[in-house]
Amino acid sequence: MMLMKLLSIITLSYWIVMLWDTLRSRRLMLRLPHAPPDAFPGAPPDKAAGPLHFAAKQELPLVSVVIAAKEEEASITETVRHLLNQTYPRLEIIAVNDRSQDGTGRKLEELIRWSEGKRHIEVPLTVIHVTTLPAGWLGKNHALYQGYKQARGQYVLFTDADVLFAPETVADAVHYMKAGGIDHLTLAPDMAVSGFWLRAFVSYFFFTLSLYIRPWRANVDSQHKNGMGVGAFNMLTRQAYEAIGTHQAFALRPDDDLVLGKRVKEAGLRQRLAAGGEHLAVEWYRSLGEAVKGLEKNLFSGFHYKLTLAAAAAAGQLLLFLFPFAAVWWAGSWAAPVYAASVAVMFAVYALLLRSLTGRVGAEAIALPLTVCLLIYIVIRSVWLTLRQHGIYWRGTFYPLDELRKMRR
């Protein structure tokens, strides 16, 4: 009984600290602002047309957008067309077809011919077809690096092949980076999620991930340990990207976006994480089953392929996130109300975080206990599969665990 009381106090203390930290840190949870009409010198005060169309192009930095695409036949056309319609006038797009076996390469070649026939589209589109994967590389990382090698821009934007961009996204990002002297800007997109259970799991996953990595700490310039990167939108100055060693420095990391952000901070560069729900939209997974299969391939990498860290994470989820719901009913004595208070504070933190990061909190919050169970299952399965296979299968390619561990930093 004394153990139960002690655990209840520890649990409530944890959630009170999380609530205090979340409230204290809300000032660091930013949103990408829209560029003002007079953002660039020389632009006439025509608000309807926007500031960038009339600015002298030679005074603006060239932005190179690099897209890695493997088996993305269904989404690549819409993504590239959204980018071709950006209001920012100095833009080039480099799409890398990474050994796709479907119609991705054909779709990209069709896009080149389509864009060349449109007078209002002046954005150069380059397509690179990667046919082989060198040893020591994860496919996506290699593709992004190949795109960078062809890029000419002072800014390089790495993105995925299933992201939809609002027309002013690149313009707003460039203005924000220039005005703030920012070396790396990463945006959290609006997650297009269908179905109650998938929404419930995605919401919980990002909630617990935020508690684990505290992404908003990327916006604290005085610290150089905790960084953040989101695969949908990582824009860096060329100097910053080269300073962190490019994708060569983490060639075998499935969590390349997170590692990129971490290396930016470690290099002492200025980073900003902002909510980009008004600028970006992406369908992360189409079903709950697809989410489980996707995460079980790379979740172990988030624990640096260390069994002790993964076990500690699963135990923490069990004791701090799941156990309080059960203990409310049978803990007895005064431990039950303490656990009830823990559950209440947990929901408060959940609502505050999701509202700050995504702008909304839905009824799926009631499924929180079940989504905790599901995430614990995925962590355990990710560890088991990786150890059993002695590596991971990622988009049709096998990567040995020994090689992955060499680049776990």
MARMAR-623806 format. One record per residue (C-alpha): x, y negated, z; residue number from 0. Coordinates in Angstrom, 1 decimal, decimal comma. Example, Ala and Ser with C-alpha at 12.3 -4.5 7.8 and 13.67 -1.06 7.14 Angstrom:
BEGIN
@c1->12,3 | c2->4,5 | c3->7,8 | num->0
@c1->13,7 | c2->1,1 | c3->7,1 | num->1
This chain:
BEGIN
@c1->0,0 | c2->0,0 | c3->0,0 | num->0
@c1->2,8 | c2->-2,4 | c3->0,8 | num->1
@c1->4,3 | c2->-1,7 | c3->-2,7 | num->2
@c1->1,0 | c2->-2,6 | c3->-4,3 | num->3
@c1->0,8 | c2->-5,8 | c3->-2,4 | num->4
@c1->4,4 | c2->-6,7 | c3->-3,3 | num->5
@c1->3,7 | c2->-5,9 | c3->-7,0 | num->6
@c1->0,6 | c2->-8,1 | c3->-7,0 | num->7
@c1->2,6 | c2->-11,0 | c3->-5,6 | num->8
@c1->5,4 | c2->-10,5 | c3->-8,1 | num->9
@c1->2,8 | c2->-10,4 | c3->-11,0 | num->10
@c1->1,0 | c2->-13,5 | c3->-9,9 | num->11
@c1->4,2 | c2->-15,3 | c3->-9,4 | num->12
@c1->5,3 | c2->-14,4 | c3->-12,9 | num->13
@c1->2,1 | c2->-15,7 | c3->-14,5 | num->14
@c1->2,2 | c2->-18,9 | c3->-12,5 | num->15
@c1->5,8 | c2->-19,5 | c3->-13,7 | num->16
@c1->4,6 | c2->-18,8 | c3->-17,3 | num->17
@c1->1,7 | c2->-21,2 | c3->-16,9 | num->18
@c1->4,0 | c2->-23,9 | c3->-15,5 | num->19
@c1->6,6 | c2->-23,4 | c3->-18,3 | num->20
@c1->3,9 | c2->-23,5 | c3->-21,0 | num->21
@c1->2,4 | c2->-26,7 | c3->-19,7 | num->22
@c1->5,8 | c2->-28,2 | c3->-19,3 | num->23
@c1->6,9 | c2->-27,2 | c3->-22,8 | num->24
@c1->3,9 | c2->-28,3 | c3->-24,7 | num->25
@c1->5,7 | c2->-31,5 | c3->-25,7 | num->26
@c1->8,1 | c2->-29,3 | c3->-27,6 | num->27
@c1->5,4 | c2->-27,6 | c3->-29,6 | num->28
@c1->5,5 | c2->-29,8 | c3->-32,7 | num->29
@c1->3,4 | c2->-30,0 | c3->-35,9 | num->30
@c1->4,9 | c2->-31,0 | c3->-39,3 | num->31
@c1->3,6 | c2->-34,6 | c3->-39,9 | num->32
@c1->2,6 | c2->-35,9 | c3->-43,3 | num->33
@c1->5,1 | c2->-38,3 | c3->-44,9 | num->34
@c1->3,9 | c2->-41,9 | c3->-44,9 | num->35
@c1->3,1 | c2->-43,6 | c3->-48,2 | num->36
@c1->6,3 | c2->-45,8 | c3->-48,0 | num->37
@c1->8,5 | c2->-42,8 | c3->-47,0 | num->38
@c1->11,0 | c2->-43,4 | c3->-49,8 | num->39
@c1->12,5 | c2->-46,8 | c3->-50,8 | num->40
@c1->11,4 | c2->-48,0 | c3->-54,2 | num->41
@c1->8,0 | c2->-46,2 | c3->-54,2 | num->42
@c1->5,1 | c2->-48,6 | c3->-55,0 | num->43
@c1->2,3 | c2->-48,8 | c3->-52,4 | num->44
@c1->0,0 | c2->-46,4 | c3->-54,2 | num->45
@c1->-1,4 | c2->-44,2 | c3->-51,5 | num->46
@c1->-3,6 | c2->-42,2 | c3->-53,9 | num->47
@c1->-0,6 | c2->-41,1 | c3->-56,0 | num->48
@c1->1,6 | c2->-40,4 | c3->-53,0 | num->49
@c1->5,1 | c2->-41,9 | c3->-52,3 | num->50
@c1->7,2 | c2->-39,3 | c3->-54,1 | num->51
@c1->5,9 | c2->-39,4 | c3->-57,7 | num->52
@c1->7,3 | c2->-42,9 | c3->-58,3 | num->53
@c1->10,5 | c2->-42,8 | c3->-56,3 | num->54
@c1->13,7 | c2->-42,8 | c3->-58,3 | num->55
@c1->14,5 | c2->-39,1 | c3->-58,7 | num->56
@c1->18,2 | c2->-39,6 | c3->-58,6 | num->57
@c1->18,0 | c2->-41,0 | c3->-55,1 | num->58
@c1->16,2 | c2->-37,9 | c3->-53,8 | num->59
@c1->17,9 | c2->-34,6 | c3->-52,7 | num->60
@c1->17,4 | c2->-31,6 | c3->-55,0 | num->61
@c1->15,5 | c2->-28,8 | c3->-53,2 | num->62
@c1->16,2 | c2->-25,2 | c3->-54,2 | num->63
@c1->13,4 | c2->-22,8 | c3->-53,3 | num->64
@c1->14,6 | c2->-19,2 | c3->-53,1 | num->65
@c1->12,0 | c2->-16,4 | c3->-53,1 | num->66
@c1->12,7 | c2->-12,7 | c3->-52,6 | num->67
@c1->10,2 | c2->-10,4 | c3->-54,2 | num->68
@c1->10,0 | c2->-6,6 | c3->-54,0 | num->69
@c1->6,8 | c2->-4,9 | c3->-55,2 | num->70
@c1->4,9 | c2->-8,2 | c3->-54,9 | num->71
@c1->2,9 | c2->-8,0 | c3->-58,2 | num->72
@c1->-0,3 | c2->-8,9 | c3->-56,4 | num->73
@c1->0,9 | c2->-12,1 | c3->-54,8 | num->74
@c1->3,9 | c2->-13,5 | c3->-56,7 | num->75
@c1->2,0 | c2->-15,4 | c3->-59,4 | num->76
@c1->-0,1 | c2->-17,4 | c3->-56,9 | num->77
@c1->2,9 | c2->-18,2 | c3->-54,7 | num->78
@c1->5,0 | c2->-19,5 | c3->-57,6 | num->79
@c1->2,2 | c2->-21,5 | c3->-59,1 | num->80
@c1->1,6 | c2->-23,2 | c3->-55,7 | num->81
@c1->5,3 | c2->-24,1 | c3->-55,7 | num->82
@c1->5,2 | c2->-25,4 | c3->-59,3 | num->83
@c1->2,4 | c2->-27,8 | c3->-58,2 | num->84
@c1->4,4 | c2->-29,4 | c3->-55,4 | num->85
@c1->4,3 | c2->-33,2 | c3->-55,4 | num->86
@c1->8,1 | c2->-33,4 | c3->-54,6 | num->87
@c1->9,8 | c2->-34,3 | c3->-58,0 | num->88
@c1->13,3 | c2->-32,9 | c3->-57,5 | num->89
@c1->12,7 | c2->-29,2 | c3->-57,1 | num->90
@c1->13,9 | c2->-25,9 | c3->-58,6 | num->91
@c1->12,5 | c2->-22,5 | c3->-58,0 | num->92
@c1->14,7 | c2->-19,3 | c3->-58,0 | num->93
@c1->12,7 | c2->-16,1 | c3->-57,8 | num->94
@c1->14,6 | c2->-12,9 | c3->-57,2 | num->95
@c1->13,0 | c2->-9,7 | c3->-58,3 | num->96
@c1->14,6 | c2->-7,2 | c3->-55,9 | num->97
@c1->14,5 | c2->-3,8 | c3->-57,7 | num->98
@c1->10,8 | c2->-3,8 | c3->-58,0 | num->99
@c1->9,2 | c2->-0,7 | c3->-59,5 | num->100
@c1->5,8 | c2->-2,5 | c3->-60,2 | num->101
@c1->5,0 | c2->-5,4 | c3->-62,4 | num->102
@c1->6,7 | c2->-8,1 | c3->-60,3 | num->103
@c1->9,5 | c2->-8,7 | c3->-62,9 | num->104
@c1->7,0 | c2->-8,9 | c3->-65,7 | num->105
@c1->4,8 | c2->-11,3 | c3->-63,8 | num->106
@c1->7,8 | c2->-13,6 | c3->-63,2 | num->107
@c1->8,8 | c2->-13,6 | c3->-66,9 | num->108
@c1->5,2 | c2->-14,5 | c3->-67,7 | num->109
@c1->5,3 | c2->-17,4 | c3->-65,3 | num->110
@c1->8,4 | c2->-18,8 | c3->-67,0 | num->111
@c1->6,6 | c2->-18,8 | c3->-70,3 | num->112
@c1->3,4 | c2->-20,2 | c3->-68,7 | num->113
@c1->5,3 | c2->-23,1 | c3->-67,0 | num->114
@c1->7,3 | c2->-24,0 | c3->-70,1 | num->115
@c1->4,0 | c2->-24,6 | c3->-71,9 | num->116
@c1->2,7 | c2->-27,1 | c3->-69,4 | num->117
@c1->3,8 | c2->-30,7 | c3->-69,9 | num->118
@c1->2,9 | c2->-31,7 | c3->-66,3 | num->119
@c1->5,2 | c2->-29,1 | c3->-64,8 | num->120
@c1->8,8 | c2->-30,2 | c3->-64,8 | num->121
@c1->10,1 | c2->-27,8 | c3->-62,2 | num->122
@c1->12,8 | c2->-25,4 | c3->-63,5 | num->123
@c1->11,9 | c2->-21,8 | c3->-62,8 | num->124
@c1->14,8 | c2->-19,3 | c3->-62,8 | num->125
@c1->14,3 | c2->-15,5 | c3->-62,4 | num->126
@c1->17,0 | c2->-13,2 | c3->-61,2 | num->127
@c1->16,5 | c2->-9,4 | c3->-61,7 | num->128
@c1->18,5 | c2->-7,4 | c3->-59,1 | num->129
@c1->18,8 | c2->-3,8 | c3->-60,2 | num->130
@c1->21,2 | c2->-2,3 | c3->-57,6 | num->131
@c1->21,8 | c2->-2,8 | c3->-53,9 | num->132
@c1->25,5 | c2->-3,0 | c3->-52,8 | num->133
@c1->26,5 | c2->-1,2 | c3->-49,6 | num->134
@c1->26,3 | c2->-3,1 | c3->-46,4 | num->135
@c1->23,2 | c2->-5,1 | c3->-47,4 | num->136
@c1->19,5 | c2->-5,1 | c3->-46,6 | num->137
@c1->17,5 | c2->-5,6 | c3->-49,8 | num->138
@c1->15,8 | c2->-8,9 | c3->-48,9 | num->139
@c1->18,9 | c2->-10,5 | c3->-47,4 | num->140
@c1->20,9 | c2->-9,6 | c3->-50,6 | num->141
@c1->18,2 | c2->-11,0 | c3->-52,8 | num->142
@c1->18,1 | c2->-14,3 | c3->-50,9 | num->143
@c1->21,8 | c2->-14,6 | c3->-51,0 | num->144
@c1->21,8 | c2->-14,0 | c3->-54,8 | num->145
@c1->19,2 | c2->-16,8 | c3->-55,1 | num->146
@c1->21,4 | c2->-19,1 | c3->-53,1 | num->147
@c1->24,4 | c2->-18,4 | c3->-55,4 | num->148
@c1->22,3 | c2->-19,8 | c3->-58,3 | num->149
@c1->20,9 | c2->-22,7 | c3->-56,2 | num->150
@c1->22,1 | c2->-26,3 | c3->-56,9 | num->151
@c1->20,2 | c2->-28,2 | c3->-54,3 | num->152
@c1->21,4 | c2->-30,1 | c3->-51,3 | num->153
@c1->18,5 | c2->-28,4 | c3->-49,4 | num->154
@c1->17,7 | c2->-24,7 | c3->-49,7 | num->155
@c1->14,3 | c2->-23,3 | c3->-48,8 | num->156
@c1->14,0 | c2->-19,6 | c3->-48,2 | num->157
@c1->10,5 | c2->-18,2 | c3->-48,4 | num->158
@c1->8,5 | c2->-15,0 | c3->-49,0 | num->159
@c1->6,6 | c2->-13,9 | c3->-52,1 | num->160
@c1->3,2 | c2->-14,0 | c3->-50,5 | num->161
@c1->3,1 | c2->-17,6 | c3->-49,0 | num->162
@c1->0,7 | c2->-20,2 | c3->-50,3 | num->163
@c1->2,0 | c2->-23,9 | c3->-50,1 | num->164
@c1->-0,1 | c2->-27,0 | c3->-49,9 | num->165
@c1->1,0 | c2->-29,5 | c3->-52,6 | num->166
@c1->2,7 | c2->-31,9 | c3->-50,3 | num->167
@c1->4,6 | c2->-29,3 | c3->-48,2 | num->168
@c1->8,1 | c2->-29,7 | c3->-49,6 | num->169
@c1->7,7 | c2->-33,5 | c3->-49,7 | num->170
@c1->6,6 | c2->-33,7 | c3->-46,0 | num->171
@c1->9,5 | c2->-31,3 | c3->-45,0 | num->172
@c1->12,1 | c2->-33,3 | c3->-46,8 | num->173
@c1->11,0 | c2->-36,6 | c3->-45,3 | num->174
@c1->10,8 | c2->-35,0 | c3->-41,8 | num->175
@c1->14,3 | c2->-33,6 | c3->-42,1 | num->176
@c1->15,9 | c2->-36,8 | c3->-43,5 | num->177
@c1->14,2 | c2->-39,0 | c3->-41,0 | num->178
@c1->15,3 | c2->-36,8 | c3->-38,0 | num->179
@c1->18,7 | c2->-35,8 | c3->-39,2 | num->180
@c1->17,6 | c2->-32,2 | c3->-39,1 | num->181
@c1->19,8 | c2->-29,4 | c3->-40,4 | num->182
@c1->17,2 | c2->-26,6 | c3->-40,3 | num->183
@c1->13,4 | c2->-26,8 | c3->-40,4 | num->184
@c1->11,3 | c2->-23,7 | c3->-39,9 | num->185
@c1->7,5 | c2->-23,7 | c3->-40,1 | num->186
@c1->4,9 | c2->-21,3 | c3->-38,5 | num->187
@c1->2,2 | c2->-20,7 | c3->-41,2 | num->188
@c1->-1,5 | c2->-20,3 | c3->-40,8 | num->189
@c1->-2,0 | c2->-16,5 | c3->-40,5 | num->190
@c1->-4,8 | c2->-15,3 | c3->-42,8 | num->191
@c1->-6,1 | c2->-12,3 | c3->-40,9 | num->192
@c1->-9,3 | c2->-10,4 | c3->-41,6 | num->193
@c1->-11,1 | c2->-8,1 | c3->-39,2 | num->194
@c1->-11,6 | c2->-8,4 | c3->-35,4 | num->195
@c1->-9,0 | c2->-5,8 | c3->-34,4 | num->196
@c1->-6,3 | c2->-7,1 | c3->-36,6 | num->197
@c1->-6,9 | c2->-10,6 | c3->-35,4 | num->198
@c1->-6,8 | c2->-9,4 | c3->-31,8 | num->199
@c1->-3,5 | c2->-7,6 | c3->-32,3 | num->200
@c1->-1,8 | c2->-10,4 | c3->-34,3 | num->201
@c1->-2,8 | c2->-13,0 | c3->-31,7 | num->202
@c1->-1,5 | c2->-10,8 | c3->-28,9 | num->203
@c1->1,7 | c2->-10,0 | c3->-30,7 | num->204
@c1->2,6 | c2->-13,7 | c3->-31,3 | num->205
@c1->1,5 | c2->-14,5 | c3->-27,7 | num->206
@c1->3,9 | c2->-11,9 | c3->-26,1 | num->207
@c1->6,6 | c2->-12,7 | c3->-28,7 | num->208
@c1->6,4 | c2->-16,4 | c3->-27,7 | num->209
@c1->6,8 | c2->-15,5 | c3->-24,0 | num->210
@c1->9,8 | c2->-13,3 | c3->-24,8 | num->211
@c1->11,7 | c2->-15,7 | c3->-27,1 | num->212
@c1->10,2 | c2->-19,1 | c3->-26,1 | num->213
@c1->10,4 | c2->-20,4 | c3->-29,7 | num->214
@c1->9,8 | c2->-24,0 | c3->-28,7 | num->215
@c1->13,3 | c2->-24,1 | c3->-27,1 | num->216
@c1->14,6 | c2->-24,4 | c3->-30,7 | num->217
@c1->13,5 | c2->-28,1 | c3->-30,4 | num->218
@c1->15,8 | c2->-28,8 | c3->-27,5 | num->219
@c1->19,0 | c2->-30,3 | c3->-28,9 | num->220
@c1->21,0 | c2->-29,9 | c3->-25,8 | num->221
@c1->20,9 | c2->-26,1 | c3->-25,8 | num->222
@c1->22,7 | c2->-24,0 | c3->-28,4 | num->223
@c1->21,7 | c2->-20,4 | c3->-27,5 | num->224
@c1->18,0 | c2->-20,0 | c3->-28,3 | num->225
@c1->17,0 | c2->-20,6 | c3->-31,9 | num->226
@c1->14,1 | c2->-19,7 | c3->-34,1 | num->227
@c1->13,4 | c2->-18,9 | c3->-37,7 | num->228
@c1->10,2 | c2->-17,9 | c3->-39,6 | num->229
@c1->10,5 | c2->-16,0 | c3->-42,9 | num->230
@c1->7,7 | c2->-17,9 | c3->-44,6 | num->231
@c1->9,6 | c2->-21,2 | c3->-44,4 | num->232
@c1->13,3 | c2->-21,7 | c3->-43,6 | num->233
@c1->14,7 | c2->-24,9 | c3->-45,1 | num->234
@c1->18,3 | c2->-25,8 | c3->-44,4 | num->235
@c1->20,8 | c2->-28,3 | c3->-45,7 | num->236
@c1->23,4 | c2->-26,5 | c3->-47,9 | num->237
@c1->26,1 | c2->-27,4 | c3->-45,4 | num->238
@c1->24,2 | c2->-25,9 | c3->-42,5 | num->239
@c1->23,5 | c2->-22,6 | c3->-44,4 | num->240
@c1->27,2 | c2->-22,3 | c3->-45,3 | num->241
@c1->28,2 | c2->-23,2 | c3->-41,8 | num->242
@c1->26,4 | c2->-20,2 | c3->-40,3 | num->243
@c1->28,0 | c2->-17,9 | c3->-42,8 | num->244
@c1->25,0 | c2->-17,5 | c3->-45,2 | num->245
@c1->23,1 | c2->-14,2 | c3->-45,3 | num->246
@c1->26,4 | c2->-12,4 | c3->-45,5 | num->247
@c1->26,8 | c2->-12,9 | c3->-41,8 | num->248
@c1->23,7 | c2->-10,9 | c3->-41,0 | num->249
@c1->23,4 | c2->-8,8 | c3->-44,1 | num->250
@c1->21,9 | c2->-5,7 | c3->-42,4 | num->251
@c1->19,4 | c2->-7,4 | c3->-40,0 | num->252
@c1->15,7 | c2->-6,7 | c3->-40,7 | num->253
@c1->14,9 | c2->-9,7 | c3->-38,4 | num->254
@c1->17,0 | c2->-12,0 | c3->-40,6 | num->255
@c1->14,8 | c2->-15,0 | c3->-40,1 | num->256
@c1->15,2 | c2->-14,9 | c3->-36,3 | num->257
@c1->19,0 | c2->-14,3 | c3->-36,6 | num->258
@c1->19,3 | c2->-17,2 | c3->-39,0 | num->259
@c1->17,6 | c2->-19,5 | c3->-36,5 | num->260
@c1->19,8 | c2->-18,2 | c3->-33,7 | num->261
@c1->23,0 | c2->-18,8 | c3->-35,6 | num->262
@c1->21,9 | c2->-22,4 | c3->-36,5 | num->263
@c1->21,7 | c2->-23,2 | c3->-32,8 | num->264
@c1->24,9 | c2->-21,4 | c3->-32,0 | num->265
@c1->26,6 | c2->-23,5 | c3->-34,6 | num->266
@c1->25,5 | c2->-26,7 | c3->-32,7 | num->267
@c1->23,3 | c2->-27,8 | c3->-35,6 | num->268
@c1->19,9 | c2->-29,6 | c3->-35,2 | num->269
@c1->16,9 | c2->-27,4 | c3->-35,6 | num->270
@c1->13,2 | c2->-27,9 | c3->-35,5 | num->271
@c1->10,3 | c2->-25,5 | c3->-35,3 | num->272
@c1->6,9 | c2->-26,9 | c3->-36,1 | num->273
@c1->3,4 | c2->-25,6 | c3->-36,7 | num->274
@c1->2,7 | c2->-25,7 | c3->-40,4 | num->275
@c1->-0,9 | c2->-24,4 | c3->-40,5 | num->276
@c1->-1,9 | c2->-27,4 | c3->-42,7 | num->277
@c1->0,9 | c2->-26,7 | c3->-45,1 | num->278
@c1->1,4 | c2->-22,9 | c3->-45,4 | num->279
@c1->-0,8 | c2->-19,8 | c3->-45,3 | num->280
@c1->0,2 | c2->-16,2 | c3->-45,4 | num->281
@c1->-1,5 | c2->-12,9 | c3->-45,1 | num->282
@c1->0,9 | c2->-11,1 | c3->-42,7 | num->283
@c1->-0,7 | c2->-7,7 | c3->-42,9 | num->284
@c1->-3,9 | c2->-6,6 | c3->-44,6 | num->285
@c1->-5,0 | c2->-4,1 | c3->-42,0 | num->286
@c1->-4,2 | c2->-3,0 | c3->-38,5 | num->287
@c1->-2,7 | c2->0,3 | c3->-39,7 | num->288
@c1->-0,4 | c2->-1,7 | c3->-42,1 | num->289
@c1->0,7 | c2->-3,9 | c3->-39,2 | num->290
@c1->1,6 | c2->-0,8 | c3->-37,0 | num->291
@c1->3,6 | c2->0,8 | c3->-39,8 | num->292
@c1->5,4 | c2->-2,5 | c3->-40,6 | num->293
@c1->6,4 | c2->-3,3 | c3->-37,1 | num->294
@c1->7,5 | c2->0,2 | c3->-36,2 | num->295
@c1->10,2 | c2->-0,1 | c3->-38,8 | num->296
@c1->11,8 | c2->-3,3 | c3->-37,4 | num->297
@c1->10,7 | c2->-3,8 | c3->-33,8 | num->298
@c1->13,6 | c2->-1,8 | c3->-32,4 | num->299
@c1->16,0 | c2->-4,3 | c3->-34,1 | num->300
@c1->14,6 | c2->-7,0 | c3->-31,9 | num->301
@c1->16,1 | c2->-5,2 | c3->-28,9 | num->302
@c1->19,5 | c2->-4,9 | c3->-30,7 | num->303
@c1->18,9 | c2->-1,1 | c3->-31,1 | num->304
@c1->19,5 | c2->-0,8 | c3->-27,3 | num->305
@c1->17,3 | c2->1,8 | c3->-25,6 | num->306
@c1->17,6 | c2->0,1 | c3->-22,2 | num->307
@c1->16,2 | c2->-3,2 | c3->-23,6 | num->308
@c1->13,3 | c2->-1,5 | c3->-25,4 | num->309
@c1->12,5 | c2->0,5 | c3->-22,3 | num->310
@c1->12,6 | c2->-2,6 | c3->-20,1 | num->311
@c1->10,3 | c2->-4,4 | c3->-22,5 | num->312
@c1->7,8 | c2->-1,6 | c3->-22,5 | num->313
@c1->7,9 | c2->-1,4 | c3->-18,7 | num->314
@c1->7,4 | c2->-5,1 | c3->-18,5 | num->315
@c1->4,3 | c2->-5,0 | c3->-20,7 | num->316
@c1->2,9 | c2->-2,1 | c3->-18,7 | num->317
@c1->3,4 | c2->-3,7 | c3->-15,2 | num->318
@c1->2,8 | c2->-7,4 | c3->-16,0 | num->319
@c1->0,3 | c2->-7,4 | c3->-18,9 | num->320
@c1->-1,7 | c2->-4,1 | c3->-18,6 | num->321
@c1->-1,6 | c2->-3,0 | c3->-15,0 | num->322
@c1->-3,3 | c2->-6,1 | c3->-13,5 | num->323
@c1->-6,5 | c2->-5,3 | c3->-15,4 | num->324
@c1->-6,7 | c2->-1,8 | c3->-13,8 | num->325
@c1->-5,5 | c2->-3,0 | c3->-10,4 | num->326
@c1->-8,4 | c2->-5,5 | c3->-10,1 | num->327
@c1->-10,8 | c2->-2,5 | c3->-9,6 | num->328
@c1->-8,8 | c2->-0,2 | c3->-7,3 | num->329
@c1->-5,9 | c2->-2,0 | c3->-5,7 | num->330
@c1->-7,9 | c2->-2,5 | c3->-2,5 | num->331
@c1->-7,3 | c2->-4,9 | c3->0,4 | num->332
@c1->-6,2 | c2->-8,4 | c3->-0,7 | num->333
@c1->-4,1 | c2->-7,1 | c3->-3,6 | num->334
@c1->-7,2 | c2->-6,8 | c3->-5,9 | num->335
@c1->-8,0 | c2->-10,5 | c3->-5,7 | num->336
@c1->-4,3 | c2->-11,4 | c3->-6,3 | num->337
@c1->-4,4 | c2->-9,2 | c3->-9,4 | num->338
@c1->-7,7 | c2->-10,9 | c3->-10,4 | num->339
@c1->-5,9 | c2->-14,3 | c3->-10,1 | num->340
@c1->-3,1 | c2->-12,9 | c3->-12,3 | num->341
@c1->-5,5 | c2->-11,9 | c3->-15,0 | num->342
@c1->-7,1 | c2->-15,4 | c3->-14,9 | num->343
@c1->-3,8 | c2->-17,1 | c3->-15,2 | num->344
@c1->-2,7 | c2->-14,7 | c3->-18,0 | num->345
@c1->-5,8 | c2->-15,7 | c3->-20,0 | num->346
@c1->-5,0 | c2->-19,4 | c3->-19,4 | num->347
@c1->-1,5 | c2->-19,0 | c3->-20,7 | num->348
@c1->-2,8 | c2->-17,0 | c3->-23,7 | num->349
@c1->-5,3 | c2->-19,8 | c3->-24,6 | num->350
@c1->-2,8 | c2->-22,6 | c3->-24,1 | num->351
@c1->-0,1 | c2->-20,9 | c3->-26,2 | num->352
@c1->-2,3 | c2->-19,8 | c3->-29,1 | num->353
@c1->-4,0 | c2->-23,2 | c3->-29,3 | num->354
@c1->-0,7 | c2->-25,0 | c3->-29,3 | num->355
@c1->0,9 | c2->-22,6 | c3->-31,9 | num->356
@c1->-2,1 | c2->-21,8 | c3->-34,2 | num->357
@c1->-4,7 | c2->-24,4 | c3->-33,3 | num->358
@c1->-7,4 | c2->-21,9 | c3->-32,3 | num->359
@c1->-8,4 | c2->-19,1 | c3->-29,8 | num->360
@c1->-11,1 | c2->-16,7 | c3->-30,8 | num->361
@c1->-13,3 | c2->-14,0 | c3->-29,1 | num->362
@c1->-10,6 | c2->-11,4 | c3->-29,8 | num->363
@c1->-9,0 | c2->-12,5 | c3->-26,5 | num->364
@c1->-11,3 | c2->-10,0 | c3->-24,8 | num->365
@c1->-9,4 | c2->-7,1 | c3->-26,4 | num->366
@c1->-6,2 | c2->-8,1 | c3->-24,7 | num->367
@c1->-5,8 | c2->-5,0 | c3->-22,6 | num->368
@c1->-6,2 | c2->-2,7 | c3->-25,6 | num->369
@c1->-3,7 | c2->-4,7 | c3->-27,7 | num->370
@c1->-1,2 | c2->-4,4 | c3->-24,9 | num->371
@c1->-1,5 | c2->-0,6 | c3->-25,1 | num->372
@c1->-1,1 | c2->-0,8 | c3->-28,9 | num->373
@c1->2,1 | c2->-2,9 | c3->-28,7 | num->374
@c1->3,6 | c2->-0,5 | c3->-26,1 | num->375
@c1->2,8 | c2->2,4 | c3->-28,4 | num->376
@c1->4,5 | c2->0,6 | c3->-31,3 | num->377
@c1->7,7 | c2->-0,2 | c3->-29,3 | num->378
@c1->7,9 | c2->3,5 | c3->-28,2 | num->379
@c1->7,2 | c2->4,8 | c3->-31,8 | num->380
@c1->9,7 | c2->2,3 | c3->-33,3 | num->381
@c1->12,5 | c2->3,6 | c3->-31,0 | num->382
@c1->11,5 | c2->7,2 | c3->-31,5 | num->383
@c1->11,4 | c2->7,0 | c3->-35,3 | num->384
@c1->14,7 | c2->5,1 | c3->-35,6 | num->385
@c1->16,5 | c2->7,5 | c3->-33,3 | num->386
@c1->15,0 | c2->10,6 | c3->-34,9 | num->387
@c1->15,9 | c2->9,4 | c3->-38,4 | num->388
@c1->19,2 | c2->7,9 | c3->-37,3 | num->389
@c1->18,2 | c2->4,7 | c3->-39,1 | num->390
@c1->15,3 | c2->3,0 | c3->-40,8 | num->391
@c1->13,5 | c2->3,1 | c3->-44,2 | num->392
@c1->12,9 | c2->-0,4 | c3->-45,4 | num->393
@c1->11,1 | c2->-0,9 | c3->-48,7 | num->394
@c1->12,2 | c2->2,4 | c3->-50,1 | num->395
@c1->15,9 | c2->2,2 | c3->-49,0 | num->396
@c1->17,4 | c2->4,1 | c3->-46,0 | num->397
@c1->19,8 | c2->2,1 | c3->-43,7 | num->398
@c1->21,8 | c2->4,2 | c3->-41,2 | num->399
@c1->21,6 | c2->3,3 | c3->-37,5 | num->400
@c1->25,4 | c2->3,1 | c3->-37,2 | num->401
@c1->25,5 | c2->0,4 | c3->-39,8 | num->402
@c1->22,6 | c2->-1,5 | c3->-38,4 | num->403
@c1->24,2 | c2->-1,5 | c3->-34,9 | num->404
@c1->27,4 | c2->-3,0 | c3->-36,3 | num->405
@c1->25,5 | c2->-6,1 | c3->-37,2 | num->406
@c1->23,2 | c2->-6,3 | c3->-34,2 | num->407
@c1->24,6 | c2->-9,7 | c3->-33,0 | num->408
